[in-house]
Amino acid sequence: MLNGMPRIGFGLWKIPQEETADCVVEAVRAGYRHFDSAADYANEEQTGEGLARAMSEGLAGREDLWVTSKLWNTFHAPEHVEEACRKSLSDLRLDYLDLYLVHFPIALRHVPIEKRYPPEWVYDPDAQNPRMERAAIPLHETWAAMEALVDSGLVKNIGVCNYNTALIHDLMSYARIKPAMLQIESHPYLTQERLIRLAGDYGIDVTAFSPLGAQSYFELDMASEGESLLKAAPVMVAADAHGKTPAQVLLRWGIQRGTAIIPKTTKPDRMRENLAIDDFKLSQVEMAAISALNQNRRFNDPGTFTEVAFNTFHPIYD
């Protein structure tokens, strides 16, 4: 795994602003040292407050922490990449990021920070028919600007999220600084074995978001209760065999297959539970049974949610 990055991170997506700072402090107290943030999560300022409090209380030093953030779609133009990174750094109260990722391979029309931040998906929310407005910015130009962030010392490592195999091949053909990380949705209903294998062939580490599957998507009406992996038979059998919760089994499955994972919770007891997965190991039979649950079920799919929510059909996966 990427040098210095803990395999289990704390995901900050969908944590309410008013809860974020306290959650971050509690997470550091529980033992988390890896925090996965993004401009689009709209809580980086509060995350920075929490990190600053944790450090001032002596819970951790900056050198102990791994902080990831992400470049949003509206800042893909080379002249806006550093501006976006510096805004995240300012909000997070940091001098550098350990990892900065291209959030989606989707370039959208620029929205100035002073006009609306985070810009989200639609260009003009007040329009009669609010839509995404695409920008004609090649990904190689965005990547060159990401490389410049490494050159300037603003970030230590760079990578991408939500890329498919074709985009990875393309990226590796022109990258001067190779991507250190690929972050993708992956869980037993979406194992993504070919993509993970390809990343490994190129020496790119992988972080799996939504490692528990549908849980993060119930409240967004993007998954049904019946799709919960916590109730899948192979998961429940393994949990019973090891005296662990189904969630711990799912997280252990993610770690054992070689990915980093970034579960999210606002509850201190769950924070500790999610970290407590190093004292057992799933057998090859258990791993195979859980992997066999694969349905290629993608919960976070722009080809679905952009049309429903933003009146724009914009798939990035076939």
Secondary structure, DSSP 8 states (H G I E B T S, - for coil): --TT--SB-EE-TT--HHHHHHHHHHHHHHT--EEE--GGGS-HHHHHHHHHHHHHTTS--GGG-EEEEEE-GGG-SHHHHHHHHHHHHHHHT-S-BSEEEE--S--B----TTT-SS--S-S-TTSSS----B----HHHHHHHHHHHHHHTSBS-EEEES--HHHHHHHHHH-SS---EEEEE-BTTB--HHHHHHHHHTT-EEEEESTTBGGGGTTTTSS-GGGBGGG-HHHHHHHHHHT--HHHHHHHHHHHTT-EE----S-HHHHHHHH--SS----HHHHHHHHTT-----SS-HHHHHHHHHS-------
